[in-house]
Structures are given as structure tokens and as C-alpha cells.
Amino acid sequence: MGKKIMMIPGPTPVEQSILDALSKETVSHLDPQLVGTLKETLKDLKTIVMTEKGQPFTIPGTGTLAMETALVNSLKKGDRLLVVSHGYFGDRFVEIAQSYGFEVEVLASEWGKIVEVEKIAQKLKEKKFSAITLTHVDTSTGVCAPLKEVSEVVKEFPETLFIVDGVCATGGIEERMDDWGIDILFAGNQKAFGVPPGLANLIFSEKALERRNSLGKISAYYMDINRWLSIMRDPASGYFATHAVNMVNALHQGLKIILKEGLEERFKRHRRFALAFQTGLEELGFGILPSKEHRANTVSTVVYPFGIEDLSFRERLFQNGVLVSAGKGVLAGKIFRLGHMGNITENEVVATLSIIERTLSEFNYNFKLGSGIGAAEEILFKK
Ligand SMILES: Cc1ncc(COP(=O)(O)O)c(C=O)c1O
């Protein structure tokens, strides 16, 4: 049976040094070691999203908590929110916003496509919005939003906070928080950071902190960033809620690995692995849902060729050694989702493609054995 290669879009495989950090002795959240580690972790978060003045927060929870935290600290009941949705996770913002009584308008694309930047500009001109959300990579569709282009548009509307969901991107795809005028950017642990799930990591711009203050009392307690602020500025300053101390150690190590690799190198590696997978899979007759310019470097949404049935393919693939995820919503049964982010190496790319080829051959699918890996190797190994 053996260990499976986990190629789902999160959680991603975790390096042993991160697991070692996670299993360090549990100390008090006020222990000088933990205080130092948390300070460094917050500083490293800022480096990864390229901000000087942004205020980082790391809060026990998951990506969804970060989404909700971003909204409740930016809007009050009746305020208008524009959601740009490229799939399931974009749509989740709508549900969160509705449960707080925010006025939501949605610009949604057909799954696999993007909302054109001009449409966003048009919408922002039509009405005043307190905030806009953009999901950098929607994990359900594998669509990577044109973040930089959208940021150029949003900059023209300084009263609109720019909230970016980086859960499936941060640490794997470039995000220049200051240069691109992002006001709130957040990520979980378990995707391109390669850390076990358990923390919501958010960075607020000065403007976003001012917005929070302008709201006065908000409909949240644990998620009120003003309650966390003094702890994040000085972790030795006291108690708000007991921090997930072991998770902080794990995230600290995860971020060190990212910075040791180097941001530019890491972004390039993600690009190379995505291209290798996408080219190899296309060579085998699979499709990739988004058009080339909107494909993510962190996850691929892989469309089955005629004659290959989703569930039996994924089950056999798993028996052969690789775990991938099912399609979501309207894409269920039509695609599988392949994660390729975090701390994976060429070995996982090549092994995964080899096991996909083995699985296809067991279904008597007509293709040339080795053609997918060959195409991928051209990208991975050719100097
Ligand atoms: C883009 C995106 N946003 C938000 C979330 C929610 O994160 P979590 O599952 O950690 O709550 C996910 C989860 O996969 C995601 O992919």
C-alpha cells in the first residue's frame, strides 16, 4: 500500500523540519522563546507579501476565518461590497457578507474564465463600494486572477478597500502588497506555505486599520482585529486568547523555508512545475480548464478526455499511489484538481505523471506511454 503522494490543493505535503517544529514542547504563549518566534513569524509574513507598513496578524483558525475577519473589520451593516468571483471560494464571500447584512454585488465569471478587468472598472465607476474582494487563485476553478491589473483599477477608487484572498497563492505566486495597493491580504497555512492547517494569517494596510477604527463597535469579538492588535505589535504584552503555540512554531519554520529558497526562486519553481504538469497532461489528452494566460501556478483543474470516468479514475490513481481532489460544483465529475504548491520537488511532479500514465494504461486508454512525462521533463530538466 505504502505512503500516498498527496497532490491535492491543500493541505500540501509537510516537510519534516516543520513537523519537528510543531512537536516542540508546548510552552506558555508568554514564554520568551514563543514571543521571539511569533515576532519573527510576523516579520517574515510581511517580507513574503512585500509590505513595509502592513500590520500582520496570525490567528488560530483557517482560511475561512481569515475571509470573515477581513469582511467584519472592513464593513458595517448596509455597506456595499463588490465580490469578484471566479468560482466556489469567490462565492463564499457572498455568503459571509450576507450573513452580516452587508449589501453585496457580484461580478461572476463562467467557471474557468475571468471577470474582465474593464467590467470591474465599470462597476466601480457606477456606484460607491466600501470594499472589493478578489480571490487571487480560486482553488475550485484553477483560475488565477489578473491581480496586478485589477489593482491598477482599484487604486483609482481610494475609498474602496482592496481585499485579496491569497489562500491558494501567497508564498507561491508573487503578491506585492504595497506596490499593488492591497489593503487586506490573507492566507491559511496549508497551501503554498506547506504548513499543517490551523492559522489564519492576515496583513492589514494602514488604511485598513483606519477603516476598522472608523467602524466603532463591530459584530465580532474573536475576529475583531483591534483585540489582537496589541498582541501582534508586542506578543509579550499580555493575553487576549491563548495562541496556538505549536502552530506558531510550525508556521515560523515554514516561512523560514520559503525565505531560504528565496521569493523569486520559489515563484519561478511554482511556475515551472505548473507548466510541466499542464503541458504533460495536455500531451496525454487531458484538458486544462482555464485558458493559458489565466492558469494558476499552484493548482490545475484537469478536464478528463473522452472515455475516462472521474470516480473510477481517481480511485485507481489513489490505489496506484497519488491522491488528487474531485471537481467542485458544476465541475464535479468533469475534472480533477491537482495541487502543485508548497515544498514539493521535481520528484513528486515526475512520479505523479508516471502514476497518471500507469493508471491511464490500466483503463486501456489510447496514448503513447511516456509522452506526458517526456513533455514535462523537457520543461523540468532542459537547460
Ligand atoms: C481560495 C480559498 N479561499 C478560502 C479557502 C478556505 O480556507 P479553509 O479551508 O482553510 O477554511 C480556501 C480553501 O481551500 C481556498 O482555496
The ligand as a Gaussian input file, in Angstrom:
#p B3LYP/6-31G(d) Opt

LIG

0 1
 C       -9.030000      30.365000      -2.280000
 C       -9.518000      29.833000      -0.978000
 N      -10.053000      30.677000      -0.097000
 C      -10.501000      30.259000       1.103000
 C      -10.434000      28.928000       1.462000
 C      -10.941000      28.490000       2.785000
 O       -9.883000      28.042000       3.558000
 P      -10.056000      26.961000       4.727000
 O      -10.486000      25.692000       4.091000
 O       -8.674000      26.885000       5.314000
 O      -11.065000      27.495000       5.664000
 C       -9.889000      28.011000       0.566000
 C       -9.801000      26.582000       0.907000
 O       -9.415000      25.748000       0.134000
 C       -9.420000      28.476000      -0.676000
 O       -8.884000      27.634000      -1.550000

